[in-house]
Amino acid sequence: MQKGLIKLAYRQVIDAGSKGNFEKSILSVSYNEFFMKSQAYNKEQKFKTFKEMVANDGKANSLHYKSGFAIGNLIEQLNNKIPELQDTLGKSVDFEMHEFEIIDSDITNPAAHKVAIVYFTDIFTLFGNMAEYLLLAKGNQSVNDSAETFVLKMQLNLAIVNYRPF
């Protein structure tokens, strides 16, 4: 891949099988918020799942945002470090912003609650790749003769979401 500036996104899927305290807290808080806020789109209790609510009323898509708002304090505790994503030396990768998504949920079964958090990085300079490994530096280093670099392995749930060659 040609040198350039990139932004990355990492998608963390969280469900009943997730083990960490952070993940369990995300599930609990977002499910409680989903359950409470979903009543506005399911006044007659006809629908059990998030997908049914959205199929019936497209405005139910706002439950992504409304449920995601409730996890803000938990996200802040990450100190802008992406959980589960580390460079080859074991250092966590920083994120700039995140998006919350309800993959599915069921008002009668909290164990069916499945969500995702997509973490977006700031700009990295991509110097090149070696197979599935990317040689990166934080920020725009296109005009510098040298830069502090790190190596990151491309993996499942990691994507380059913005690329500008130089």
DSSP file (Angstrom, degrees, kcal/mol; ACC not computed):
  #  RESIDUE AA STRUCTURE BP1 BP2  ACC     N-H-->O    O-->H-N    N-H-->O    O-->H-N    TCO  KAPPA ALPHA  PHI   PSI    X-CA   Y-CA   Z-CA
    1    1 A M              0   0    0      0, 0.0   128,-0.3     0, 0.0     3,-0.1   0.000 360.0 360.0 360.0 139.8    0.0    0.0    0.0
    2    2 A Q        -     0   0    0      1,-0.1   126,-0.1   126,-0.1   124,-0.1  -0.343 360.0 -90.6 -70.0 148.6    1.2    3.5   -0.9
    3    3 A K        +     0   0    0    124,-0.2   163,-1.6   162,-0.1     2,-0.3  -0.220  69.3 123.0 -55.7 148.0    2.2    5.9    1.9
    4    4 A G  E     -AB 126 165A   0    122,-2.0   122,-3.7   161,-0.3     2,-0.4  -0.990  60.5 -72.9 177.8-176.2   -0.6    8.1    3.1
    5    5 A L  E     +AB 125 164A   0    159,-2.8   159,-2.4    -2,-0.3     2,-0.3  -0.880  50.5 178.2-103.6 134.7   -2.7    9.4    5.9
    6    6 A I  E     -AB 124 163A   0    118,-2.8   118,-2.7    -2,-0.4     2,-0.4  -0.912  24.9-151.7-134.7 160.0   -5.3    7.0    7.3
    7    7 A K  E     - B   0 162A   0    155,-1.7   154,-2.3    -2,-0.3   155,-1.3  -0.983  21.4-151.5-125.5 143.7   -8.0    6.8    9.9
    8    8 A L  E     - B   0 160A   0    114,-0.5   113,-2.5    -2,-0.4     2,-0.4  -0.773   6.8-158.6-113.3 157.1   -8.9    3.4   11.4
    9    9 A A  E     -CB 120 159A   0    150,-2.4   150,-2.5    -2,-0.3     2,-0.4  -0.999   3.9-166.0-132.4 138.5  -12.1    2.0   12.9
   10   10 A Y  E     -CB 119 158A   0    109,-2.3   109,-3.0    -2,-0.4     2,-0.6  -0.993   9.2-151.3-125.3 127.9  -12.3   -1.0   15.3
   11   11 A R  E     -C  118   0A   0    146,-2.5     2,-0.6    -2,-0.4   107,-0.2  -0.882   6.9-165.6-104.9 117.0  -15.6   -2.7   16.0
   12   12 A Q  E     -C  117   0A   0    105,-3.0   105,-2.3    -2,-0.6     2,-0.4  -0.906   8.1-155.4-102.6 117.1  -16.0   -4.3   19.4
   13   13 A V  E     -C  116   0A   0     -2,-0.6     2,-0.4   103,-0.2   103,-0.2  -0.800  10.8-168.8 -94.6 132.4  -19.0   -6.7   19.6
   14   14 A I  E     +C  115   0A   0    101,-3.0   101,-2.7    -2,-0.4     2,-0.2  -0.982  18.3 144.5-127.2 126.9  -20.4   -7.2   23.1
   15   15 A D    >   -     0   0    0     -2,-0.4     3,-2.3    99,-0.2    99,-0.2  -0.787  65.6 -68.3-145.0-171.2  -23.0   -9.9   24.0
   16   16 A A  T 3  S+     0   0    0     95,-0.5    96,-0.1    97,-0.3    98,-0.1   0.730 126.7  59.6 -59.7 -23.1  -23.9  -12.2   26.8
   17   17 A G  T 3  S+     0   0    0     94,-0.1    -1,-0.3     2,-0.0     2,-0.1   0.549  78.2 112.5 -82.7  -7.5  -20.7  -14.3   26.2
   18   18 A S    <   -     0   0    0     -3,-2.3    -4,-0.1     1,-0.1     0, 0.0  -0.428  49.2-165.9 -69.4 141.1  -18.4  -11.3   26.8
   19   19 A K        +     0   0    0     -2,-0.1    -1,-0.1     4,-0.0    -3,-0.0   0.779  47.5  95.6-103.3 -30.8  -16.4  -11.7   30.0
   20   20 A G  S  > S-     0   0    0      1,-0.1     4,-2.5     4,-0.0     5,-0.2  -0.167  74.0-122.0 -71.2 158.0  -14.8   -8.4   31.1
   21   21 A N  H  > S+     0   0    0      2,-0.2     4,-2.5     1,-0.2     5,-0.2   0.888 113.3  53.3 -62.8 -40.6  -16.2   -6.0   33.6
   22   22 A F  H  > S+     0   0    0      2,-0.2     4,-2.5     1,-0.2    -1,-0.2   0.945 111.1  45.9 -59.1 -48.7  -16.3   -3.2   31.0
   23   23 A E  H  > S+     0   0    0      1,-0.2     4,-2.4     2,-0.2    -2,-0.2   0.904 112.5  49.9 -63.2 -43.4  -18.3   -5.3   28.6
   24   24 A K  H  X S+     0   0    0     -4,-2.5     4,-2.4     1,-0.2    -1,-0.2   0.892 111.7  49.2 -63.4 -38.9  -20.7   -6.5   31.3
   25   25 A S  H  X S+     0   0    0     -4,-2.5     4,-2.8     2,-0.2     5,-0.3   0.908 109.2  52.0 -65.8 -41.9  -21.3   -2.9   32.4
   26   26 A I  H  X S+     0   0    0     -4,-2.5     4,-2.5     1,-0.2     5,-0.3   0.935 112.0  47.0 -58.6 -46.8  -21.9   -1.8   28.8
   27   27 A L  H  X S+     0   0    0     -4,-2.4     4,-2.4     2,-0.2     5,-0.3   0.936 114.5  46.0 -61.6 -47.5  -24.5   -4.6   28.4
   28   28 A S  H  X S+     0   0    0     -4,-2.4     4,-2.3     2,-0.2     5,-0.2   0.950 117.2  41.4 -62.7 -51.7  -26.3   -3.8   31.6
   29   29 A V  H  X S+     0   0    0     -4,-2.8     4,-2.1     1,-0.2    -1,-0.2   0.929 118.2  45.5 -65.2 -46.0  -26.4   -0.1   31.2
   30   30 A S  H  X S+     0   0    0     -4,-2.5     4,-2.7    -5,-0.3    -1,-0.2   0.860 112.8  51.1 -69.9 -33.6  -27.3   -0.1   27.5
   31   31 A Y  H  X S+     0   0    0     -4,-2.4     4,-3.3    -5,-0.3     5,-0.2   0.943 110.0  49.1 -66.8 -45.9  -30.0   -2.9   28.0
   32   32 A N  H  X S+     0   0    0     -4,-2.3     4,-2.1    -5,-0.3    -2,-0.2   0.908 114.7  45.2 -59.5 -41.4  -31.7   -1.0   30.8
   33   33 A E  H  X S+     0   0    0     -4,-2.1     4,-3.0     2,-0.2     5,-0.3   0.914 113.6  49.5 -68.3 -42.9  -31.7    2.2   28.7
   34   34 A F  H  X S+     0   0    0     -4,-2.7     4,-2.7     1,-0.2    -2,-0.2   0.945 110.9  50.2 -58.7 -48.6  -33.0    0.3   25.7
   35   35 A F  H  X S+     0   0    0     -4,-3.3     4,-0.5     1,-0.2    -2,-0.2   0.917 115.8  42.0 -57.5 -45.9  -35.7   -1.4   27.7
   36   36 A M  H >< S+     0   0    0     -4,-2.1     3,-0.9    -5,-0.2     4,-0.2   0.948 119.4  41.8 -68.3 -50.1  -36.9    2.0   29.1
   37   37 A K  H >< S+     0   0    0     -4,-3.0     3,-1.3     1,-0.2     4,-0.3   0.772 103.1  67.9 -72.2 -26.2  -36.6    4.0   25.9
   38   38 A S  H >< S+     0   0    0     -4,-2.7     3,-1.5    -5,-0.3     4,-0.4   0.716  81.1  78.1 -68.1 -19.1  -38.1    1.3   23.7
   39   39 A Q  G X< S+     0   0    0     -3,-0.9     3,-0.8    -4,-0.5    -1,-0.3   0.803  84.4  62.9 -60.7 -28.2  -41.5    1.7   25.4
   40   40 A A  G <  S+     0   0    0     -3,-1.3     3,-0.3    -4,-0.2    -1,-0.3   0.762 110.2  38.7 -67.0 -24.2  -42.1    4.8   23.3
   41   41 A Y  G <  S+     0   0    0     -3,-1.5    -1,-0.2    -4,-0.3    -2,-0.2   0.316 122.6  42.2-106.0   5.7  -41.9    2.7   20.1
   42   42 A N    X   +     0   0    0     -3,-0.8     3,-1.9    -4,-0.4    -1,-0.2  -0.266  63.4 151.5-147.9  48.9  -43.8   -0.3   21.6
   43   43 A K  T 3  S+     0   0    0     -3,-0.3    -3,-0.1     1,-0.3    -1,-0.1   0.807  79.1  44.3 -59.8 -33.1  -46.7    1.2   23.6
   44   44 A E  T 3  S-     0   0    0     -3,-0.1    -1,-0.3    -5,-0.0    -5,-0.0   0.363 108.1-122.9 -94.3   6.0  -48.9   -1.8   23.1
   45   45 A Q    <   +     0   0    0     -3,-1.9    -2,-0.1    -6,-0.2    -3,-0.1   0.828  67.9 137.1  56.7  35.5  -46.1   -4.3   23.8
   46   46 A K        +     0   0    0      2,-0.0     2,-0.4     1,-0.0    -1,-0.1   0.767  57.1  59.7 -77.9 -27.0  -46.7   -6.0   20.4
   47   47 A F        -     0   0    0      1,-0.1    60,-0.1    -5,-0.1    -2,-0.0  -0.835  51.1-178.5-113.2 141.1  -43.0   -6.3   19.7
   48   48 A K        +     0   0    0     -2,-0.4    59,-3.0    58,-0.1    60,-0.3   0.769  65.5  57.3-101.6 -34.7  -40.3   -8.1   21.6
   49   49 A T  B  > S-G  106   0B   0     57,-0.2     4,-1.9    58,-0.1    57,-0.2  -0.636  76.5-124.2-106.7 157.9  -37.1   -7.4   19.6
   50   50 A F  H  > S+     0   0    0     55,-2.0     4,-2.5    -2,-0.2     5,-0.2   0.904 113.1  55.1 -58.3 -43.8  -35.3   -4.3   18.5
   51   51 A K  H  > S+     0   0    0     54,-0.3     4,-2.3     1,-0.2    -1,-0.2   0.875 106.6  50.5 -62.8 -37.6  -35.5   -5.4   14.9
   52   52 A E  H  > S+     0   0    0      2,-0.2     4,-1.8     1,-0.2    -1,-0.2   0.901 109.8  50.8 -65.4 -40.3  -39.3   -5.8   15.1
   53   53 A M  H  X S+     0   0    0     -4,-1.9     4,-2.5     1,-0.2     7,-0.3   0.918 111.8  46.6 -63.6 -43.3  -39.6   -2.3   16.6
   54   54 A V  H  < S+     0   0    0     -4,-2.5    -1,-0.2     1,-0.2    -2,-0.2   0.897 110.3  53.0 -66.6 -40.0  -37.5   -0.8   13.8
   55   55 A A  H  < S+     0   0    0     -4,-2.3    -1,-0.2    -5,-0.2     3,-0.2   0.850 115.3  41.9 -63.1 -33.2  -39.5   -2.7   11.1
   56   56 A N  H  < S+     0   0    0     -4,-1.8     2,-0.3     1,-0.3    -2,-0.2   0.845 132.9  14.8 -81.0 -36.1  -42.7   -1.3   12.6
   57   57 A D    ><  -     0   0    0     -4,-2.5     3,-2.6    -5,-0.2    -1,-0.3  -0.883  60.8-156.2-146.6 106.7  -41.4    2.3   13.1
   58   58 A G  G >  S+     0   0    0     -2,-0.3     3,-1.8     1,-0.3     4,-0.1   0.729  91.6  72.7 -56.4 -23.6  -38.2    3.6   11.6
   59   59 A K  G >  S+     0   0    0      1,-0.3     3,-2.0     2,-0.2    -1,-0.3   0.698  77.5  78.3 -66.1 -16.9  -37.9    6.2   14.3
   60   60 A A  G X  S+     0   0    0     -3,-2.6     3,-2.1    -7,-0.3    -1,-0.3   0.682  72.7  80.5 -65.1 -15.8  -36.9    3.3   16.6
   61   61 A N  G X  S+     0   0    0     -3,-1.8     3,-1.7     1,-0.3     4,-0.5   0.742  74.8  75.0 -59.8 -21.5  -33.5    3.5   15.0
   62   62 A S  G <> S+     0   0    0     -3,-2.0     4,-2.8     1,-0.3    -1,-0.3   0.635  73.7  81.9 -66.8 -11.2  -32.9    6.4   17.4
   63   63 A L  H <> S+     0   0    0     -3,-2.1     4,-2.4     1,-0.2     5,-0.3   0.770  81.7  63.3 -65.3 -24.7  -32.5    3.7   20.1
   64   64 A H  H <> S+     0   0    0     -3,-1.7     4,-2.1    -4,-0.2    -1,-0.2   0.977 111.6  35.5 -57.9 -54.4  -28.9    3.3   19.0
   65   65 A Y  H  > S+     0   0    0     -4,-0.5     4,-2.2     2,-0.2    -2,-0.2   0.929 118.6  50.2 -66.5 -47.0  -28.2    6.9   20.0
   66   66 A K  H  X S+     0   0    0     -4,-2.8     4,-0.7     1,-0.2    -1,-0.2   0.898 116.0  41.4 -63.5 -41.8  -30.5    7.0   23.0
   67   67 A S  H  < S+     0   0    0     -4,-2.4     3,-0.5    -5,-0.2     4,-0.4   0.866 113.6  54.5 -72.5 -35.7  -29.0    3.7   24.5
   68   68 A G  H >< S+     0   0    0     -4,-2.1     3,-1.1    -5,-0.3    -2,-0.2   0.817  98.2  62.8 -67.0 -31.3  -25.5    4.8   23.5
   69   69 A F  H >< S+     0   0    0     -4,-2.2     3,-1.4     1,-0.2    -1,-0.2   0.854  95.8  61.0 -61.3 -33.8  -25.8    8.0   25.4
   70   70 A A  T 3< S+     0   0    0     -4,-0.7     3,-0.4    -3,-0.5    -1,-0.2   0.717  99.1  55.6 -67.6 -21.4  -26.2    6.1   28.6
   71   71 A I  T X> S+     0   0    0     -3,-1.1     4,-2.2    -4,-0.4     3,-0.5   0.362  73.2 108.4 -94.2   6.4  -22.8    4.5   28.3
   72   72 A G  H <> S+     0   0    0     -3,-1.4     4,-2.2     1,-0.3    -1,-0.2   0.864  77.0  50.7 -52.2 -44.2  -20.9    7.7   28.0
   73   73 A N  H 3> S+     0   0    0     -3,-0.4     4,-1.2     1,-0.2    -1,-0.3   0.868 109.8  50.9 -64.7 -35.7  -19.4    7.5   31.5
   74   74 A L  H <4 S+     0   0    0     -3,-0.5     4,-0.4     2,-0.2    -1,-0.2   0.900 109.5  50.1 -67.9 -40.0  -18.1    4.0   30.8
   75   75 A I  H >< S+     0   0    0     -4,-2.2     3,-1.6     1,-0.2     5,-0.5   0.892 105.7  57.1 -64.9 -39.6  -16.5    5.1   27.5
   76   76 A E  H >< S+     0   0    0     -4,-2.2     3,-1.8     1,-0.3    -1,-0.2   0.843  96.5  64.1 -59.6 -33.4  -14.8    7.9   29.4
   77   77 A Q  T 3< S+     0   0    0     -4,-1.2    -1,-0.3     1,-0.3    -2,-0.2   0.661  88.2  70.2 -66.7 -15.3  -13.2    5.4   31.7
   78   78 A L  T X  S-     0   0    0     -3,-1.6     3,-1.2    -4,-0.4    -1,-0.3   0.637  96.7-138.9 -74.8 -13.1  -11.3    3.9   28.7
   79   79 A N  T <   -     0   0    0     -3,-1.8    -3,-0.1    -4,-0.3    -2,-0.1   0.885  65.9 -59.4  53.0  42.1   -9.2    7.1   28.6
   80   80 A N  T 3  S+     0   0    0     -5,-0.5    15,-2.2     1,-0.2     2,-0.5   0.742 105.0 133.1  60.5  27.3   -9.4    7.0   24.8
   81   81 A K  E <   -H   94   0C   0     -3,-1.2    13,-0.2    13,-0.3    -1,-0.2  -0.930  58.0-126.4-107.2 130.1   -7.8    3.6   24.6
   82   82 A I  E >   -     0   0C   0     11,-3.1     3,-1.3    -2,-0.5    11,-0.4  -0.625  25.2-129.1 -75.9 119.8   -9.5    1.0   22.3
   83   83 A P  E 3  S+     0   0C   0      0, 0.0     3,-0.1     0, 0.0    -1,-0.0  -0.403  89.3  14.3 -64.8 146.4  -10.1   -2.2   24.3
   84   84 A E  E 3  S+     0   0C   0      1,-0.1     2,-0.6    -2,-0.1    -2,-0.0   0.355 103.9 101.8  74.5  -5.2   -8.9   -5.3   22.6
   85   85 A L  E <   +     0   0C   0     -3,-1.3     8,-1.7     8,-0.1     2,-0.3  -0.933  42.6 156.7-118.8 115.8   -6.7   -3.5   20.1
   86   86 A Q  E     -H   92   0C   0     -2,-0.6    67,-0.4     6,-0.2     6,-0.2  -0.945  37.7-118.1-133.0 153.3   -3.0   -3.3   20.7
   87   87 A D    >   -     0   0    0      4,-2.6     3,-1.9    -2,-0.3    65,-0.2  -0.144  51.4 -84.0 -76.2-176.4    0.1   -2.8   18.6
   88   88 A T  T 3  S+     0   0    0     63,-2.4    64,-0.1     1,-0.3    -1,-0.1   0.631 130.5  54.5 -70.4 -11.3    2.8   -5.5   18.3
   89   89 A L  T 3  S-     0   0    0     62,-0.3    -1,-0.3     2,-0.1    -2,-0.0   0.343 121.6-104.3 -99.3   4.8    4.4   -4.2   21.5
   90   90 A G  S <  S+     0   0    0     -3,-1.9     2,-0.4     1,-0.3    -2,-0.1   0.596  73.2 141.5  86.7  11.3    1.2   -4.5   23.5
   91   91 A K        -     0   0    0      1,-0.1    -4,-2.6     0, 0.0    -1,-0.3  -0.720  53.3-116.2 -88.8 135.7    0.4   -0.8   23.6
   92   92 A S  E     -H   86   0C   0     -2,-0.4     2,-0.4    -6,-0.2    -6,-0.2  -0.363  25.2-121.8 -68.7 147.8   -3.3    0.2   23.3
   93   93 A V  E     -     0   0C   0     -8,-1.7   -11,-3.1   -11,-0.4    -8,-0.1  -0.746  26.7-122.4 -91.7 137.0   -4.3    2.2   20.3
   94   94 A D  E     -H   81   0C   0     -2,-0.4     2,-0.3   -13,-0.2   -13,-0.3  -0.448  21.2-154.4 -77.7 149.3   -6.0    5.6   21.0
   95   95 A F        -     0   0    0    -15,-2.2    26,-0.3    26,-0.2     3,-0.1  -0.919  13.1-161.9-121.7 155.7   -9.4    6.5   19.7
   96   96 A E  S    S-     0   0    0     24,-3.7     2,-0.3     1,-0.3    25,-0.2   0.784  73.8  -5.2-101.1 -39.4  -10.9    9.9   18.9
   97   97 A M  E     -D  120   0A   0     23,-1.6    23,-3.1   -17,-0.0    -1,-0.3  -0.936  61.2-150.3-149.9 169.8  -14.6    9.1   18.9
   98   98 A H  E     -D  119   0A   0     -2,-0.3     2,-0.4    21,-0.2    21,-0.2  -0.950   4.3-149.3-142.3 161.6  -17.0    6.2   19.0
   99   99 A E  E     -D  118   0A   0     19,-2.0    19,-2.8    -2,-0.3     2,-0.4  -0.992  14.6-143.8-131.1 142.2  -20.4    5.1   17.8
  100  100 A F  E     -D  117   0A   0     -2,-0.4     2,-0.4    17,-0.2    17,-0.2  -0.856  17.4-174.8-107.3 140.7  -22.8    2.8   19.6
  101  101 A E  E     -D  116   0A   0     15,-2.6    15,-2.7    -2,-0.4     2,-0.7  -0.999  22.5-141.9-137.8 133.3  -25.0    0.2   17.8
  102  102 A I  E     -D  115   0A   0     -2,-0.4    13,-0.3    13,-0.2     3,-0.1  -0.863  16.2-176.3 -88.4 117.5  -27.6   -2.1   18.9
  103  103 A I  E     -     0   0A   0     11,-2.2     2,-0.3    -2,-0.7    12,-0.2   0.920  67.9 -32.2 -78.8 -47.4  -27.2   -5.3   16.9
  104  104 A D  E     +D  114   0A   0     10,-2.0    10,-3.1    -3,-0.1    -1,-0.4  -0.964  62.0 176.8-163.9 160.6  -30.3   -6.9   18.5
  105  105 A S        -     0   0    0     -2,-0.3   -55,-2.0     8,-0.2     2,-0.4  -0.973  15.6-148.2-161.0 165.3  -32.2   -6.9   21.7
  106  106 A D  B >   -G   49   0B   0      3,-0.4     3,-1.3    -2,-0.3   -57,-0.2  -0.977  12.7-147.0-145.2 124.6  -35.3   -8.4   23.2
  107  107 A I  T 3  S+     0   0    0    -59,-3.0   -58,-0.1    -2,-0.4   -59,-0.1   0.645 103.6  46.9 -69.7 -12.0  -37.4   -6.8   25.9
  108  108 A T  T 3  S+     0   0    0    -60,-0.3    -1,-0.3     1,-0.2   -59,-0.1   0.470 116.2  42.8-104.0  -3.6  -38.2  -10.2   27.4
  109  109 A N    X   -     0   0    0     -3,-1.3     3,-2.0   -61,-0.2    -3,-0.4  -0.756  54.2-173.7-147.9  94.0  -34.7  -11.6   27.4
  110  110 A P  G >  S+     0   0    0      0, 0.0     3,-1.5     0, 0.0    -1,-0.1   0.778  86.6  67.8 -59.1 -26.0  -31.7   -9.5   28.5
  111  111 A A  G 3  S+     0   0    0      1,-0.3   -95,-0.5   -96,-0.1   -94,-0.1   0.687  92.2  61.2 -67.9 -16.8  -29.3  -12.3   27.4
  112  112 A A  G <  S+     0   0    0     -3,-2.0     2,-0.4    -6,-0.2    -1,-0.3   0.510  75.6 116.5 -86.0  -4.6  -30.3  -11.6   23.8
  113  113 A H    <   +     0   0    0     -3,-1.5     2,-0.4    -4,-0.2   -97,-0.3  -0.513  39.9 173.0 -69.5 121.2  -29.0   -8.0   24.0
  114  114 A K  E     + D   0 104A   0    -10,-3.1   -11,-2.2    -2,-0.4   -10,-2.0  -0.996   1.5 168.5-135.1 127.6  -26.1   -7.7   21.6
  115  115 A V  E     -CD  14 102A   0   -101,-2.7  -101,-3.0    -2,-0.4     2,-0.4  -0.810  19.6-147.1-133.0 169.9  -24.3   -4.4   20.8
  116  116 A A  E     -CD  13 101A   0    -15,-2.7   -15,-2.6    -2,-0.3     2,-0.5  -0.996   1.4-157.0-139.1 146.3  -21.3   -3.0   19.1
  117  117 A I  E     -CD  12 100A   0   -105,-2.3  -105,-3.0    -2,-0.4     2,-0.6  -0.994  10.7-157.5-119.8 125.1  -19.0    0.0   19.8
  118  118 A V  E     -CD  11  99A   0    -19,-2.8   -19,-2.0    -2,-0.5     2,-0.5  -0.914   8.1-158.0-104.5 121.1  -17.1    1.3   16.8
  119  119 A Y  E     -CD  10  98A   0   -109,-3.0  -109,-2.3    -2,-0.6     2,-0.4  -0.844   3.7-157.7-100.3 131.5  -14.0    3.2   17.8
  120  120 A F  E     -CD   9  97A   0    -23,-3.1   -24,-3.7    -2,-0.5   -23,-1.6  -0.925   8.2-145.0-112.3 132.5  -12.5    5.7   15.3
  121  121 A T        -     0   0    0   -113,-2.5   -26,-0.2    -2,-0.4     3,-0.1  -0.372  16.6-113.8 -86.1 168.3   -8.9    6.9   15.5
  122  122 A D        -     0   0    0    -28,-0.2  -114,-0.5     1,-0.2     2,-0.2  -0.137  63.9 -52.1 -79.4-170.4   -7.4   10.2   14.7
  123  123 A I        -     0   0    0   -116,-0.1    16,-2.3    -2,-0.1     2,-0.3  -0.461  55.4-172.6 -72.3 136.6   -5.1   10.5   11.7
  124  124 A F  E     -AE   6 138A   0   -118,-2.7  -118,-2.8    14,-0.2     2,-0.6  -0.936  24.4-124.6-119.7 150.2   -2.1    8.1   11.4
  125  125 A T  E     -AE   5 137A   0     12,-3.1    12,-1.4    -2,-0.3     2,-0.7  -0.866  22.0-150.1 -92.4 125.6    0.7    8.3    8.8
  126  126 A L  E     +AE   4 136A   0   -122,-3.7  -122,-2.0    -2,-0.6    10,-0.2  -0.869  18.6 177.5 -97.1 116.8    0.9    5.0    7.0
  127  127 A F  E     -     0   0A   0      8,-2.9     2,-0.3    -2,-0.7  -124,-0.2   0.671  59.7 -66.7 -91.3 -19.3    4.5    4.4    5.8
  128  128 A G  E     - E   0 135A   0      7,-0.9     7,-2.9  -126,-0.1    -1,-0.4  -0.923  47.4 -99.1 156.7-179.1    3.8    1.0    4.3
  129  129 A N  E     - E   0 134A   0     -2,-0.3     2,-0.5  -128,-0.3     5,-0.2  -0.964   6.1-155.8-135.1 153.4    2.8   -2.5    5.1
  130  130 A M  E >  S- E   0 133A   0      3,-2.7     3,-2.0    -2,-0.3     2,-0.3  -0.910  73.7 -59.3-126.0  98.8    4.5   -5.8    5.5
  131  131 A A  T 3  S-     0   0    0     -2,-0.5    -1,-0.0     1,-0.3     0, 0.0  -0.475 124.3 -12.2  57.1-121.3    1.9   -8.5    4.7
  132  132 A E  T 3  S+     0   0    0     -2,-0.3    22,-3.4    -3,-0.1     2,-0.4   0.356 118.7  97.5 -90.2   7.4   -0.9   -7.8    7.2
  133  133 A Y  E <   -EF 130 153A   0     -3,-2.0    -3,-2.7    20,-0.2     2,-0.4  -0.818  59.9-152.5-100.9 134.3    1.2   -5.5    9.4
  134  134 A L  E     -EF 129 152A   0     18,-3.3    18,-2.2    -2,-0.4     2,-0.7  -0.882   8.2-143.6-105.8 134.2    1.0   -1.7    9.0
  135  135 A L  E     +EF 128 151A   0     -7,-2.9    -8,-2.9    -2,-0.4    -7,-0.9  -0.880  38.4 170.1 -95.8 115.0    3.9    0.7    9.8
  136  136 A L  E     -EF 126 150A   0     14,-3.0    14,-2.4    -2,-0.7     2,-0.3  -0.794  28.3-165.0-127.3 161.6    2.2    3.7   11.4
  137  137 A A  E     -EF 125 149A   0    -12,-1.4   -12,-3.1    -2,-0.3     4,-0.2  -0.981  36.3-101.9-140.4 149.0    3.0    7.0   13.2
  138  138 A K  E    S-E  124   0A   0     10,-0.5   -14,-0.2    -2,-0.3    10,-0.1  -0.453  83.1  -4.1 -69.5 141.9    0.6    9.2   15.1
  139  139 A G  S    S-     0   0    0    -16,-2.3     2,-0.9    -2,-0.1    -2,-0.2  -0.111 111.1 -35.1  75.5-171.1   -0.5   12.4   13.3
  140  140 A N        +     0   0    0      1,-0.1     3,-0.2   -16,-0.1    -2,-0.1  -0.799  58.8 162.0 -91.2 105.8    0.5   13.7    9.9
  141  141 A Q    >   +     0   0    0     -2,-0.9     3,-1.0    -4,-0.2    -1,-0.1   0.083  35.8 117.1-108.6  20.0    4.2   12.9    9.5
  142  142 A S  T 3  S+     0   0    0      1,-0.3    -1,-0.1     3,-0.0    -2,-0.0   0.719  80.0  41.2 -66.3 -20.9    4.3   13.4    5.7
  143  143 A V  T 3  S+     0   0    0     -3,-0.2    -1,-0.3     3,-0.0     2,-0.2   0.482  95.9  95.8-104.9  -3.4    6.8   16.3    5.9
  144  144 A N    <   -     0   0    0     -3,-1.0     3,-0.1     1,-0.1    -3,-0.0  -0.611  66.1-142.9 -90.6 147.9    9.1   14.9    8.6
  145  145 A D  S    S+     0   0    0     -2,-0.2     2,-0.3     1,-0.2    -1,-0.1   0.798  87.6  13.9 -75.8 -29.8   12.4   13.1    7.9
  146  146 A S        -     0   0    0      2,-0.0     2,-0.3    -3,-0.0    -1,-0.2  -0.970  67.1-176.6-143.6 159.1   11.8   10.7   10.8
  147  147 A A        -     0   0    0     -2,-0.3     2,-0.6    -3,-0.1    -6,-0.0  -0.992  37.2-101.7-153.2 152.7    8.9    9.8   13.1
  148  148 A E        -     0   0    0     -2,-0.3   -10,-0.5   -10,-0.1     2,-0.2  -0.702  53.8-170.2 -76.1 120.6    8.2    7.6   16.1
  149  149 A T  E     -F  137   0A   0     -2,-0.6     2,-0.3   -12,-0.2   -12,-0.2  -0.625  19.9-168.7-114.3 168.0    6.5    4.6   14.6
  150  150 A F  E     -F  136   0A   0    -14,-2.4   -14,-3.0    -2,-0.2     2,-0.4  -0.960  21.1-123.8-147.9 163.1    4.6    1.5   15.7
  151  151 A V  E     -F  135   0A   0     -2,-0.3   -63,-2.4   -16,-0.2     2,-0.4  -0.932  23.0-173.7-116.1 133.4    3.4   -1.6   14.0
  152  152 A L  E     -F  134   0A   0    -18,-2.2   -18,-3.3    -2,-0.4     2,-0.5  -0.988  18.7-134.7-128.9 133.2   -0.3   -2.7   14.0
  153  153 A K  E     -F  133   0A   0     -2,-0.4   -20,-0.2   -67,-0.4     2,-0.2  -0.727  21.2-124.4 -88.1 130.0   -1.6   -6.0   12.6
  154  154 A M        +     0   0    0    -22,-3.4     2,-0.3    -2,-0.5     5,-0.1  -0.525  48.0 160.3 -66.5 139.8   -4.7   -5.8   10.4
  155  155 A Q    >   -     0   0    0     -2,-0.2     3,-1.9     3,-0.1    -1,-0.0  -0.915  44.1 -52.7-154.2 173.8   -7.3   -8.1   12.0
  156  156 A L  T 3  S+     0   0    0     -2,-0.3     3,-0.1     1,-0.3  -145,-0.0  -0.304 122.5  17.0 -55.5 136.6  -10.9   -9.0   12.2
  157  157 A N  T 3  S+     0   0    0      1,-0.2  -146,-2.5  -147,-0.1     2,-0.5   0.494 101.0 110.2  75.0   7.2  -13.1   -5.9   13.0
  158  158 A L  E <   +B   10   0A   0     -3,-1.9     2,-0.3  -148,-0.2  -148,-0.2  -0.950  42.4 170.2-112.4 132.1  -10.3   -3.5   12.1
  159  159 A A  E     -B    9   0A   0   -150,-2.5  -150,-2.4    -2,-0.5     2,-0.7  -0.986  39.5-123.8-141.1 149.2  -10.7   -1.3    9.0
  160  160 A I  E     +B    8   0A   0     -2,-0.3  -152,-0.2  -152,-0.2     3,-0.1  -0.855  32.7 175.5 -85.8 116.4   -9.1    1.6    7.2
  161  161 A V  E     +     0   0A   0   -154,-2.3     2,-0.3    -2,-0.7  -153,-0.2   0.537  64.2  29.9-104.8  -9.0  -12.0    4.0    6.9
  162  162 A N  E     +B    7   0A   0   -155,-1.3  -155,-1.7     2,-0.0     2,-0.4  -0.967  63.9 176.4-150.8 134.0  -10.2    7.0    5.4
  163  163 A Y  E     +B    6   0A   0     -2,-0.3  -157,-0.2  -157,-0.2  -159,-0.0  -0.993   8.0 174.7-143.3 131.2   -7.1    7.0    3.2
  164  164 A R  E     -B    5   0A   0   -159,-2.4  -159,-2.8    -2,-0.4    -2,-0.0  -0.918  24.0-142.7-135.7 109.3   -5.3    9.9    1.5
  165  165 A P  E      B    4   0A   0      0, 0.0  -161,-0.3     0, 0.0  -162,-0.1  -0.276 360.0 360.0 -67.8 155.9   -2.0    9.1   -0.4
  166  166 A F              0   0    0   -163,-1.6  -162,-0.2   -24,-0.0  -163,-0.0   0.302 360.0 360.0-138.7 360.0    0.9   11.5   -0.3
